[in-house]
Amino acid sequence: MDITAIAIVGIIGATVVSLTKHFSANRVPKAANDQMTIEYEKMQKDLLTMSKRLEVLEKIVTDEKYNLNKEFEALKD
């Protein structure tokens, strides 16, 4: 083996070790991943609930009776 081949094998080996350490350190444990999934699903459910509530509020605010009542209240003041 000549010196170039030894250098190439050394560089490749160091790269493999470095990549292995990097991916091992950044791996999310399964328990944390499961917790994140549960939290994500809860947030999706909350967002859907809030969207429905916002829809109802928009209907109330855009209703003509609401505007009329608001104008009557303004006239009383």
mmCIF file of the N, C-alpha and C atoms, coordinates in Angstrom:
data_MODEL
# 
_entry.id   MODEL 
# 
loop_
_atom_site.group_PDB 
_atom_site.id 
_atom_site.type_symbol 
_atom_site.label_atom_id 
_atom_site.label_alt_id 
_atom_site.label_comp_id 
_atom_site.label_asym_id 
_atom_site.label_entity_id 
_atom_site.label_seq_id 
_atom_site.pdbx_PDB_ins_code 
_atom_site.Cartn_x 
_atom_site.Cartn_y 
_atom_site.Cartn_z 
_atom_site.occupancy 
_atom_site.B_iso_or_equiv 
_atom_site.pdbx_formal_charge 
_atom_site.auth_seq_id 
_atom_site.auth_comp_id 
_atom_site.auth_asym_id 
_atom_site.auth_atom_id 
_atom_site.pdbx_PDB_model_num 
ATOM 1   N N  . MET A 1 1  ? 0.836   -1.169 0.000  1.00 0.00 ? 1  MET A N  1 
ATOM 2   C CA . MET A 1 1  ? 0.000   0.000  0.000  1.00 0.00 ? 1  MET A CA 1 
ATOM 3   C C  . MET A 1 1  ? 0.886   1.239  0.000  1.00 0.00 ? 1  MET A C  1 
ATOM 4   N N  . ASP A 1 2  ? 0.543   2.139  -0.831 1.00 0.00 ? 2  ASP A N  1 
ATOM 5   C CA . ASP A 1 2  ? 1.334   3.363  -0.825 1.00 0.00 ? 2  ASP A CA 1 
ATOM 6   C C  . ASP A 1 2  ? 0.729   4.393  0.126  1.00 0.00 ? 2  ASP A C  1 
ATOM 7   N N  . ILE A 1 3  ? 1.389   5.462  0.341  1.00 0.00 ? 3  ILE A N  1 
ATOM 8   C CA . ILE A 1 3  ? 1.004   6.475  1.324  1.00 0.00 ? 3  ILE A CA 1 
ATOM 9   C C  . ILE A 1 3  ? -0.318  7.149  0.969  1.00 0.00 ? 3  ILE A C  1 
ATOM 10  N N  . THR A 1 4  ? -0.623  7.304  -0.335 1.00 0.00 ? 4  THR A N  1 
ATOM 11  C CA . THR A 1 4  ? -1.872  7.942  -0.755 1.00 0.00 ? 4  THR A CA 1 
ATOM 12  C C  . THR A 1 4  ? -3.064  7.091  -0.339 1.00 0.00 ? 4  THR A C  1 
ATOM 13  N N  . ALA A 1 5  ? -2.976  5.791  -0.525 1.00 0.00 ? 5  ALA A N  1 
ATOM 14  C CA . ALA A 1 5  ? -4.066  4.897  -0.154 1.00 0.00 ? 5  ALA A CA 1 
ATOM 15  C C  . ALA A 1 5  ? -4.293  4.920  1.353  1.00 0.00 ? 5  ALA A C  1 
ATOM 16  N N  . ILE A 1 6  ? -3.227  4.950  2.117  1.00 0.00 ? 6  ILE A N  1 
ATOM 17  C CA . ILE A 1 6  ? -3.338  5.002  3.578  1.00 0.00 ? 6  ILE A CA 1 
ATOM 18  C C  . ILE A 1 6  ? -4.016  6.300  4.016  1.00 0.00 ? 6  ILE A C  1 
ATOM 19  N N  . ALA A 1 7  ? -3.661  7.412  3.367  1.00 0.00 ? 7  ALA A N  1 
ATOM 20  C CA . ALA A 1 7  ? -4.258  8.705  3.690  1.00 0.00 ? 7  ALA A CA 1 
ATOM 21  C C  . ALA A 1 7  ? -5.752  8.711  3.364  1.00 0.00 ? 7  ALA A C  1 
ATOM 22  N N  . ILE A 1 8  ? -6.110  8.155  2.227  1.00 0.00 ? 8  ILE A N  1 
ATOM 23  C CA . ILE A 1 8  ? -7.518  8.115  1.814  1.00 0.00 ? 8  ILE A CA 1 
ATOM 24  C C  . ILE A 1 8  ? -8.334  7.262  2.785  1.00 0.00 ? 8  ILE A C  1 
ATOM 25  N N  . VAL A 1 9  ? -7.799  6.097  3.149  1.00 0.00 ? 9  VAL A N  1 
ATOM 26  C CA . VAL A 1 9  ? -8.498  5.228  4.102  1.00 0.00 ? 9  VAL A CA 1 
ATOM 27  C C  . VAL A 1 9  ? -8.644  5.934  5.448  1.00 0.00 ? 9  VAL A C  1 
ATOM 28  N N  . GLY A 1 10 ? -7.625  6.647  5.864  1.00 0.00 ? 10 GLY A N  1 
ATOM 29  C CA . GLY A 1 10 ? -7.679  7.387  7.123  1.00 0.00 ? 10 GLY A CA 1 
ATOM 30  C C  . GLY A 1 10 ? -8.739  8.486  7.094  1.00 0.00 ? 10 GLY A C  1 
ATOM 31  N N  . ILE A 1 11 ? -8.795  9.222  5.994  1.00 0.00 ? 11 ILE A N  1 
ATOM 32  C CA . ILE A 1 11 ? -9.791  10.303 5.859  1.00 0.00 ? 11 ILE A CA 1 
ATOM 33  C C  . ILE A 1 11 ? -11.200 9.737  5.853  1.00 0.00 ? 11 ILE A C  1 
ATOM 34  N N  . ILE A 1 12 ? -11.416 8.672  5.100  1.00 0.00 ? 12 ILE A N  1 
ATOM 35  C CA . ILE A 1 12 ? -12.738 8.038  5.042  1.00 0.00 ? 12 ILE A CA 1 
ATOM 36  C C  . ILE A 1 12 ? -13.130 7.505  6.416  1.00 0.00 ? 12 ILE A C  1 
ATOM 37  N N  . GLY A 1 13 ? -12.198 6.861  7.100  1.00 0.00 ? 13 GLY A N  1 
ATOM 38  C CA . GLY A 1 13 ? -12.482 6.335  8.440  1.00 0.00 ? 13 GLY A CA 1 
ATOM 39  C C  . GLY A 1 13 ? -12.846 7.447  9.414  1.00 0.00 ? 13 GLY A C  1 
ATOM 40  N N  . ALA A 1 14 ? -12.100 8.550  9.385  1.00 0.00 ? 14 ALA A N  1 
ATOM 41  C CA . ALA A 1 14 ? -12.386 9.683  10.277 1.00 0.00 ? 14 ALA A CA 1 
ATOM 42  C C  . ALA A 1 14 ? -13.755 10.286 9.966  1.00 0.00 ? 14 ALA A C  1 
ATOM 43  N N  . THR A 1 15 ? -14.095 10.348 8.688  1.00 0.00 ? 15 THR A N  1 
ATOM 44  C CA . THR A 1 15 ? -15.400 10.886 8.287  1.00 0.00 ? 15 THR A CA 1 
ATOM 45  C C  . THR A 1 15 ? -16.533 9.996  8.785  1.00 0.00 ? 15 THR A C  1 
ATOM 46  N N  . VAL A 1 16 ? -16.377 8.690  8.649  1.00 0.00 ? 16 VAL A N  1 
ATOM 47  C CA . VAL A 1 16 ? -17.405 7.747  9.115  1.00 0.00 ? 16 VAL A CA 1 
ATOM 48  C C  . VAL A 1 16 ? -17.584 7.860  10.627 1.00 0.00 ? 16 VAL A C  1 
ATOM 49  N N  . VAL A 1 17 ? -16.497 7.935  11.362 1.00 0.00 ? 17 VAL A N  1 
ATOM 50  C CA . VAL A 1 17 ? -16.570 8.074  12.821 1.00 0.00 ? 17 VAL A CA 1 
ATOM 51  C C  . VAL A 1 17 ? -17.249 9.385  13.189 1.00 0.00 ? 17 VAL A C  1 
ATOM 52  N N  . SER A 1 18 ? -16.884 10.459 12.512 1.00 0.00 ? 18 SER A N  1 
ATOM 53  C CA . SER A 1 18 ? -17.466 11.769 12.788 1.00 0.00 ? 18 SER A CA 1 
ATOM 54  C C  . SER A 1 18 ? -18.971 11.773 12.508 1.00 0.00 ? 18 SER A C  1 
ATOM 55  N N  . LEU A 1 19 ? -19.374 11.208 11.380 1.00 0.00 ? 19 LEU A N  1 
ATOM 56  C CA . LEU A 1 19 ? -20.805 11.144 11.042 1.00 0.00 ? 19 LEU A CA 1 
ATOM 57  C C  . LEU A 1 19 ? -21.573 10.277 12.030 1.00 0.00 ? 19 LEU A C  1 
ATOM 58  N N  . THR A 1 20 ? -20.997 9.184  12.448 1.00 0.00 ? 20 THR A N  1 
ATOM 59  C CA . THR A 1 20 ? -21.646 8.302  13.420 1.00 0.00 ? 20 THR A CA 1 
ATOM 60  C C  . THR A 1 20 ? -21.859 9.022  14.739 1.00 0.00 ? 20 THR A C  1 
ATOM 61  N N  . LYS A 1 21 ? -20.857 9.743  15.203 1.00 0.00 ? 21 LYS A N  1 
ATOM 62  C CA . LYS A 1 21 ? -20.990 10.515 16.453 1.00 0.00 ? 21 LYS A CA 1 
ATOM 63  C C  . LYS A 1 21 ? -22.055 11.594 16.312 1.00 0.00 ? 21 LYS A C  1 
ATOM 64  N N  . HIS A 1 22 ? -22.058 12.275 15.174 1.00 0.00 ? 22 HIS A N  1 
ATOM 65  C CA . HIS A 1 22 ? -23.013 13.354 14.953 1.00 0.00 ? 22 HIS A CA 1 
ATOM 66  C C  . HIS A 1 22 ? -24.450 12.833 14.983 1.00 0.00 ? 22 HIS A C  1 
ATOM 67  N N  . PHE A 1 23 ? -24.732 11.765 14.252 1.00 0.00 ? 23 PHE A N  1 
ATOM 68  C CA . PHE A 1 23 ? -26.097 11.241 14.194 1.00 0.00 ? 23 PHE A CA 1 
ATOM 69  C C  . PHE A 1 23 ? -26.507 10.584 15.505 1.00 0.00 ? 23 PHE A C  1 
ATOM 70  N N  . SER A 1 24 ? -25.586 10.024 16.232 1.00 0.00 ? 24 SER A N  1 
ATOM 71  C CA . SER A 1 24 ? -25.905 9.434  17.533 1.00 0.00 ? 24 SER A CA 1 
ATOM 72  C C  . SER A 1 24 ? -26.255 10.514 18.547 1.00 0.00 ? 24 SER A C  1 
ATOM 73  N N  . ALA A 1 25 ? -25.549 11.634 18.505 1.00 0.00 ? 25 ALA A N  1 
ATOM 74  C CA . ALA A 1 25 ? -25.786 12.726 19.459 1.00 0.00 ? 25 ALA A CA 1 
ATOM 75  C C  . ALA A 1 25 ? -27.091 13.448 19.169 1.00 0.00 ? 25 ALA A C  1 
ATOM 76  N N  . ASN A 1 26 ? -27.499 13.535 17.905 1.00 0.00 ? 26 ASN A N  1 
ATOM 77  C CA . ASN A 1 26 ? -28.697 14.284 17.521 1.00 0.00 ? 26 ASN A CA 1 
ATOM 78  C C  . ASN A 1 26 ? -29.952 13.429 17.415 1.00 0.00 ? 26 ASN A C  1 
ATOM 79  N N  . ARG A 1 27 ? -29.858 12.197 17.774 1.00 0.00 ? 27 ARG A N  1 
ATOM 80  C CA . ARG A 1 27 ? -31.008 11.297 17.685 1.00 0.00 ? 27 ARG A CA 1 
ATOM 81  C C  . ARG A 1 27 ? -31.958 11.581 18.837 1.00 0.00 ? 27 ARG A C  1 
ATOM 82  N N  . VAL A 1 28 ? -33.257 11.730 18.520 1.00 0.00 ? 28 VAL A N  1 
ATOM 83  C CA . VAL A 1 28 ? -34.270 12.005 19.539 1.00 0.00 ? 28 VAL A CA 1 
ATOM 84  C C  . VAL A 1 28 ? -34.725 10.676 20.134 1.00 0.00 ? 28 VAL A C  1 
ATOM 85  N N  . PRO A 1 29 ? -34.704 10.562 21.459 1.00 0.00 ? 29 PRO A N  1 
ATOM 86  C CA . PRO A 1 29 ? -35.166 9.317  22.081 1.00 0.00 ? 29 PRO A CA 1 
ATOM 87  C C  . PRO A 1 29 ? -36.638 9.047  21.750 1.00 0.00 ? 29 PRO A C  1 
ATOM 88  N N  . LYS A 1 30 ? -36.996 7.776  21.722 1.00 0.00 ? 30 LYS A N  1 
ATOM 89  C CA . LYS A 1 30 ? -38.360 7.388  21.345 1.00 0.00 ? 30 LYS A CA 1 
ATOM 90  C C  . LYS A 1 30 ? -39.385 7.989  22.294 1.00 0.00 ? 30 LYS A C  1 
ATOM 91  N N  . ALA A 1 31 ? -39.116 8.028  23.570 1.00 0.00 ? 31 ALA A N  1 
ATOM 92  C CA . ALA A 1 31 ? -40.070 8.587  24.536 1.00 0.00 ? 31 ALA A CA 1 
ATOM 93  C C  . ALA A 1 31 ? -40.320 10.062 24.248 1.00 0.00 ? 31 ALA A C  1 
ATOM 94  N N  . ALA A 1 32 ? -39.273 10.803 23.925 1.00 0.00 ? 32 ALA A N  1 
ATOM 95  C CA . ALA A 1 32 ? -39.431 12.225 23.604 1.00 0.00 ? 32 ALA A CA 1 
ATOM 96  C C  . ALA A 1 32 ? -40.200 12.395 22.302 1.00 0.00 ? 32 ALA A C  1 
ATOM 97  N N  . ASN A 1 33 ? -39.948 11.510 21.348 1.00 0.00 ? 33 ASN A N  1 
ATOM 98  C CA . ASN A 1 33 ? -40.645 11.564 20.072 1.00 0.00 ? 33 ASN A CA 1 
ATOM 99  C C  . ASN A 1 33 ? -42.133 11.282 20.278 1.00 0.00 ? 33 ASN A C  1 
ATOM 100 N N  . ASP A 1 34 ? -42.467 10.301 21.113 1.00 0.00 ? 34 ASP A N  1 
ATOM 101 C CA . ASP A 1 34 ? -43.863 9.990  21.400 1.00 0.00 ? 34 ASP A CA 1 
ATOM 102 C C  . ASP A 1 34 ? -44.542 11.166 22.084 1.00 0.00 ? 34 ASP A C  1 
ATOM 103 N N  . GLN A 1 35 ? -43.844 11.813 23.018 1.00 0.00 ? 35 GLN A N  1 
ATOM 104 C CA . GLN A 1 35 ? -44.397 12.973 23.726 1.00 0.00 ? 35 GLN A CA 1 
ATOM 105 C C  . GLN A 1 35 ? -44.662 14.115 22.750 1.00 0.00 ? 35 GLN A C  1 
ATOM 106 N N  . MET A 1 36 ? -43.733 14.323 21.803 1.00 0.00 ? 36 MET A N  1 
ATOM 107 C CA . MET A 1 36 ? -43.916 15.377 20.808 1.00 0.00 ? 36 MET A CA 1 
ATOM 108 C C  . MET A 1 36 ? -45.114 15.073 19.920 1.00 0.00 ? 36 MET A C  1 
ATOM 109 N N  . THR A 1 37 ? -45.324 13.811 19.579 1.00 0.00 ? 37 THR A N  1 
ATOM 110 C CA . THR A 1 37 ? -46.470 13.419 18.761 1.00 0.00 ? 37 THR A CA 1 
ATOM 111 C C  . THR A 1 37 ? -47.770 13.687 19.507 1.00 0.00 ? 37 THR A C  1 
ATOM 112 N N  . ILE A 1 38 ? -47.821 13.343 20.785 1.00 0.00 ? 38 ILE A N  1 
ATOM 113 C CA . ILE A 1 38 ? -49.014 13.581 21.596 1.00 0.00 ? 38 ILE A CA 1 
ATOM 114 C C  . ILE A 1 38 ? -49.299 15.083 21.679 1.00 0.00 ? 38 ILE A C  1 
ATOM 115 N N  . GLU A 1 39 ? -48.262 15.874 21.919 1.00 0.00 ? 39 GLU A N  1 
ATOM 116 C CA . GLU A 1 39 ? -48.418 17.333 22.016 1.00 0.00 ? 39 GLU A CA 1 
ATOM 117 C C  . GLU A 1 39 ? -48.886 17.919 20.691 1.00 0.00 ? 39 GLU A C  1 
ATOM 118 N N  . TYR A 1 40 ? -48.352 17.415 19.579 1.00 0.00 ? 40 TYR A N  1 
ATOM 119 C CA . TYR A 1 40 ? -48.743 17.880 18.250 1.00 0.00 ? 40 TYR A CA 1 
ATOM 120 C C  . TYR A 1 40 ? -50.215 17.591 17.996 1.00 0.00 ? 40 TYR A C  1 
ATOM 121 N N  . GLU A 1 41 ? -50.664 16.388 18.338 1.00 0.00 ? 41 GLU A N  1 
ATOM 122 C CA . GLU A 1 41 ? -52.069 16.023 18.139 1.00 0.00 ? 41 GLU A CA 1 
ATOM 123 C C  . GLU A 1 41 ? -52.987 16.883 19.005 1.00 0.00 ? 41 GLU A C  1 
ATOM 124 N N  . LYS A 1 42 ? -52.559 17.171 20.242 1.00 0.00 ? 42 LYS A N  1 
ATOM 125 C CA . LYS A 1 42 ? -53.346 18.024 21.128 1.00 0.00 ? 42 LYS A CA 1 
ATOM 126 C C  . LYS A 1 42 ? -53.456 19.427 20.546 1.00 0.00 ? 42 LYS A C  1 
ATOM 127 N N  . MET A 1 43 ? -52.357 19.943 20.017 1.00 0.00 ? 43 MET A N  1 
ATOM 128 C CA . MET A 1 43 ? -52.376 21.276 19.437 1.00 0.00 ? 43 MET A CA 1 
ATOM 129 C C  . MET A 1 43 ? -53.266 21.333 18.199 1.00 0.00 ? 43 MET A C  1 
ATOM 130 N N  . GLN A 1 44 ? -53.268 20.270 17.401 1.00 0.00 ? 44 GLN A N  1 
ATOM 131 C CA . GLN A 1 44 ? -54.147 20.210 16.234 1.00 0.00 ? 44 GLN A CA 1 
ATOM 132 C C  . GLN A 1 44 ? -55.608 20.233 16.672 1.00 0.00 ? 44 GLN A C  1 
ATOM 133 N N  . LYS A 1 45 ? -55.935 19.472 17.706 1.00 0.00 ? 45 LYS A N  1 
ATOM 134 C CA . LYS A 1 45 ? -57.303 19.426 18.220 1.00 0.00 ? 45 LYS A CA 1 
ATOM 135 C C  . LYS A 1 45 ? -57.715 20.792 18.756 1.00 0.00 ? 45 LYS A C  1 
ATOM 136 N N  . ASP A 1 46 ? -56.827 21.442 19.504 1.00 0.00 ? 46 ASP A N  1 
ATOM 137 C CA . ASP A 1 46 ? -57.116 22.775 20.037 1.00 0.00 ? 46 ASP A CA 1 
ATOM 138 C C  . ASP A 1 46 ? -57.327 23.784 18.912 1.00 0.00 ? 46 ASP A C  1 
ATOM 139 N N  . LEU A 1 47 ? -56.512 23.700 17.880 1.00 0.00 ? 47 LEU A N  1 
ATOM 140 C CA . LEU A 1 47 ? -56.633 24.611 16.752 1.00 0.00 ? 47 LEU A CA 1 
ATOM 141 C C  . LEU A 1 47 ? -57.970 24.417 16.041 1.00 0.00 ? 47 LEU A C  1 
ATOM 142 N N  . LEU A 1 48 ? -58.388 23.177 15.872 1.00 0.00 ? 48 LEU A N  1 
ATOM 143 C CA . LEU A 1 48 ? -59.675 22.897 15.243 1.00 0.00 ? 48 LEU A CA 1 
ATOM 144 C C  . LEU A 1 48 ? -60.818 23.459 16.088 1.00 0.00 ? 48 LEU A C  1 
ATOM 145 N N  . THR A 1 49 ? -60.740 23.280 17.405 1.00 0.00 ? 49 THR A N  1 
ATOM 146 C CA . THR A 1 49 ? -61.760 23.813 18.307 1.00 0.00 ? 49 THR A CA 1 
ATOM 147 C C  . THR A 1 49 ? -61.822 25.331 18.207 1.00 0.00 ? 49 THR A C  1 
ATOM 148 N N  . MET A 1 50 ? -60.666 25.974 18.216 1.00 0.00 ? 50 MET A N  1 
ATOM 149 C CA . MET A 1 50 ? -60.626 27.438 18.124 1.00 0.00 ? 50 MET A CA 1 
ATOM 150 C C  . MET A 1 50 ? -61.144 27.936 16.785 1.00 0.00 ? 50 MET A C  1 
ATOM 151 N N  . SER A 1 51 ? -60.866 27.200 15.727 1.00 0.00 ? 51 SER A N  1 
ATOM 152 C CA . SER A 1 51 ? -61.366 27.588 14.408 1.00 0.00 ? 51 SER A CA 1 
ATOM 153 C C  . SER A 1 51 ? -62.888 27.556 14.378 1.00 0.00 ? 51 SER A C  1 
ATOM 154 N N  . LYS A 1 52 ? -63.460 26.522 14.981 1.00 0.00 ? 52 LYS A N  1 
ATOM 155 C CA . LYS A 1 52 ? -64.917 26.424 15.029 1.00 0.00 ? 52 LYS A CA 1 
ATOM 156 C C  . LYS A 1 52 ? -65.510 27.561 15.855 1.00 0.00 ? 52 LYS A C  1 
ATOM 157 N N  . ARG A 1 53 ? -64.884 27.879 16.976 1.00 0.00 ? 53 ARG A N  1 
ATOM 158 C CA . ARG A 1 53 ? -65.367 28.977 17.821 1.00 0.00 ? 53 ARG A CA 1 
ATOM 159 C C  . ARG A 1 53 ? -65.257 30.312 17.086 1.00 0.00 ? 53 ARG A C  1 
ATOM 160 N N  . LEU A 1 54 ? -64.174 30.513 16.356 1.00 0.00 ? 54 LEU A N  1 
ATOM 161 C CA . LEU A 1 54 ? -63.992 31.738 15.592 1.00 0.00 ? 54 LEU A CA 1 
ATOM 162 C C  . LEU A 1 54 ? -65.067 31.863 14.515 1.00 0.00 ? 54 LEU A C  1 
ATOM 163 N N  . GLU A 1 55 ? -65.408 30.751 13.898 1.00 0.00 ? 55 GLU A N  1 
ATOM 164 C CA . GLU A 1 55 ? -66.451 30.734 12.885 1.00 0.00 ? 55 GLU A CA 1 
ATOM 165 C C  . GLU A 1 55 ? -67.782 31.213 13.483 1.00 0.00 ? 55 GLU A C  1 
ATOM 166 N N  . VAL A 1 56 ? -68.112 30.719 14.671 1.00 0.00 ? 56 VAL A N  1 
ATOM 167 C CA . VAL A 1 56 ? -69.344 31.119 15.342 1.00 0.00 ? 56 VAL A CA 1 
ATOM 168 C C  . VAL A 1 56 ? -69.307 32.607 15.672 1.00 0.00 ? 56 VAL A C  1 
ATOM 169 N N  . LEU A 1 57 ? -68.185 33.068 16.188 1.00 0.00 ? 57 LEU A N  1 
ATOM 170 C CA . LEU A 1 57 ? -68.061 34.488 16.515 1.00 0.00 ? 57 LEU A CA 1 
ATOM 171 C C  . LEU A 1 57 ? -68.177 35.375 15.276 1.00 0.00 ? 57 LEU A C  1 
ATOM 172 N N  . GLU A 1 58 ? -67.620 34.936 14.165 1.00 0.00 ? 58 GLU A N  1 
ATOM 173 C CA . GLU A 1 58 ? -67.740 35.701 12.925 1.00 0.00 ? 58 GLU A CA 1 
ATOM 174 C C  . GLU A 1 58 ? -69.193 35.796 12.487 1.00 0.00 ? 58 GLU A C  1 
ATOM 175 N N  . LYS A 1 59 ? -69.925 34.709 12.648 1.00 0.00 ? 59 LYS A N  1 
ATOM 176 C CA . LYS A 1 59 ? -71.346 34.729 12.281 1.00 0.00 ? 59 LYS A CA 1 
ATOM 177 C C  . LYS A 1 59 ? -72.112 35.710 13.165 1.00 0.00 ? 59 LYS A C  1 
ATOM 178 N N  . ILE A 1 60 ? -71.790 35.722 14.455 1.00 0.00 ? 60 ILE A N  1 
ATOM 179 C CA . ILE A 1 60 ? -72.477 36.626 15.378 1.00 0.00 ? 60 ILE A CA 1 
ATOM 180 C C  . ILE A 1 60 ? -72.163 38.079 15.037 1.00 0.00 ? 60 ILE A C  1 
ATOM 181 N N  . VAL A 1 61 ? -70.911 38.376 14.822 1.00 0.00 ? 61 VAL A N  1 
ATOM 182 C CA . VAL A 1 61 ? -70.495 39.758 14.575 1.00 0.00 ? 61 VAL A CA 1 
ATOM 183 C C  . VAL A 1 61 ? -71.008 40.274 13.236 1.00 0.00 ? 61 VAL A C  1 
ATOM 184 N N  . THR A 1 62 ? -71.100 39.431 12.252 1.00 0.00 ? 62 THR A N  1 
ATOM 185 C CA . THR A 1 62 ? -71.565 39.874 10.932 1.00 0.00 ? 62 THR A CA 1 
ATOM 186 C C  . THR A 1 62 ? -73.081 39.828 10.813 1.00 0.00 ? 62 THR A C  1 
ATOM 187 N N  . ASP A 1 63 ? -73.762 39.357 11.831 1.00 0.00 ? 63 ASP A N  1 
ATOM 188 C CA . ASP A 1 63 ? -75.213 39.308 11.818 1.00 0.00 ? 63 ASP A CA 1 
ATOM 189 C C  . ASP A 1 63 ? -75.773 40.731 11.883 1.00 0.00 ? 63 ASP A C  1 
ATOM 190 N N  . GLU A 1 64 ? -76.807 41.011 11.092 1.00 0.00 ? 64 GLU A N  1 
ATOM 191 C CA . GLU A 1 64 ? -77.398 42.350 11.055 1.00 0.00 ? 64 GLU A CA 1 
ATOM 192 C C  . GLU A 1 64 ? -77.988 42.737 12.408 1.00 0.00 ? 64 GLU A C  1 
ATOM 193 N N  . LYS A 1 65 ? -78.571 41.807 13.124 1.00 0.00 ? 65 LYS A N  1 
ATOM 194 C CA . LYS A 1 65 ? -79.161 42.109 14.427 1.00 0.00 ? 65 LYS A CA 1 
ATOM 195 C C  . LYS A 1 65 ? -78.083 42.575 15.405 1.00 0.00 ? 65 LYS A C  1 
ATOM 196 N N  . TYR A 1 66 ? -76.915 41.981 15.318 1.00 0.00 ? 66 TYR A N  1 
ATOM 197 C CA . TYR A 1 66 ? -75.815 42.377 16.200 1.00 0.00 ? 66 TYR A CA 1 
ATOM 198 C C  . TYR A 1 66 ? -75.444 43.834 15.931 1.00 0.00 ? 66 TYR A C  1 
ATOM 199 N N  . ASN A 1 67 ? -75.301 44.171 14.647 1.00 0.00 ? 67 ASN A N  1 
ATOM 200 C CA . ASN A 1 67 ? -74.961 45.554 14.291 1.00 0.00 ? 67 ASN A CA 1 
ATOM 201 C C  . ASN A 1 67 ? -76.044 46.514 14.727 1.00 0.00 ? 67 ASN A C  1 
ATOM 202 N N  . LEU A 1 68 ? -77.297 46.135 14.550 1.00 0.00 ? 68 LEU A N  1 
ATOM 203 C CA . LEU A 1 68 ? -78.415 46.985 14.939 1.00 0.00 ? 68 LEU A CA 1 
ATOM 204 C C  . LEU A 1 68 ? -78.420 47.200 16.446 1.00 0.00 ? 68 LEU A C  1 
ATOM 205 N N  . ASN A 1 69 ? -78.238 46.136 17.214 1.00 0.00 ? 69 ASN A N  1 
ATOM 206 C CA . ASN A 1 69 ? -78.186 46.267 18.671 1.00 0.00 ? 69 ASN A CA 1 
ATOM 207 C C  . ASN A 1 69 ? -77.013 47.141 19.103 1.00 0.00 ? 69 ASN A C  1 
ATOM 208 N N  . LYS A 1 70 ? -75.900 47.009 18.421 1.00 0.00 ? 70 LYS A N  1 
ATOM 209 C CA . LYS A 1 70 ? -74.725 47.817 18.738 1.00 0.00 ? 70 LYS A CA 1 
ATOM 210 C C  . LYS A 1 70 ? -75.019 49.300 18.483 1.00 0.00 ? 70 LYS A C  1 
ATOM 211 N N  . GLU A 1 71 ? -75.720 49.589 17.408 1.00 0.00 ? 71 GLU A N  1 
ATOM 212 C CA . GLU A 1 71 ? -76.080 50.968 17.104 1.00 0.00 ? 71 GLU A CA 1 
ATOM 213 C C  . GLU A 1 71 ? -77.068 51.531 18.133 1.00 0.00 ? 71 GLU A C  1 
ATOM 214 N N  . PHE A 1 72 ? -78.028 50.699 18.568 1.00 0.00 ? 72 PHE A N  1 
ATOM 215 C CA . PHE A 1 72 ? -78.966 51.138 19.614 1.00 0.00 ? 72 PHE A CA 1 
ATOM 216 C C  . PHE A 1 72 ? -78.215 51.460 20.906 1.00 0.00 ? 72 PHE A C  1 
ATOM 217 N N  . GLU A 1 73 ? -77.263 50.619 21.249 1.00 0.00 ? 73 GLU A N  1 
ATOM 218 C CA . GLU A 1 73 ? -76.472 50.872 22.462 1.00 0.00 ? 73 GLU A CA 1 
ATOM 219 C C  . GLU A 1 73 ? -75.676 52.167 22.329 1.00 0.00 ? 73 GLU A C  1 
ATOM 220 N N  . ALA A 1 74 ? -75.146 52.442 21.156 1.00 0.00 ? 74 ALA A N  1 
ATOM 221 C CA . ALA A 1 74 ? -74.393 53.673 20.929 1.00 0.00 ? 74 ALA A CA 1 
ATOM 222 C C  . ALA A 1 74 ? -75.311 54.890 21.047 1.00 0.00 ? 74 ALA A C  1 
ATOM 223 N N  . LEU A 1 75 ? -76.550 54.767 20.581 1.00 0.00 ? 75 LEU A N  1 
ATOM 224 C CA . LEU A 1 75 ? -77.481 55.865 20.670 1.00 0.00 ? 75 LEU A CA 1 
ATOM 225 C C  . LEU A 1 75 ? -77.898 56.138 22.114 1.00 0.00 ? 75 LEU A C  1 
ATOM 226 N N  . LYS A 1 76 ? -77.972 55.094 22.935 1.00 0.00 ? 76 LYS A N  1 
ATOM 227 C CA . LYS A 1 76 ? -78.339 55.268 24.343 1.00 0.00 ? 76 LYS A CA 1 
ATOM 228 C C  . LYS A 1 76 ? -77.279 56.080 25.072 1.00 0.00 ? 76 LYS A C  1 
ATOM 229 N N  . ASP A 1 77 ? -76.031 55.904 24.691 1.00 0.00 ? 77 ASP A N  1 
ATOM 230 C CA . ASP A 1 77 ? -74.929 56.613 25.354 1.00 0.00 ? 77 ASP A CA 1 
ATOM 231 C C  . ASP A 1 77 ? -74.929 58.004 24.870 1.00 0.00 ? 77 ASP A C  1 
# 
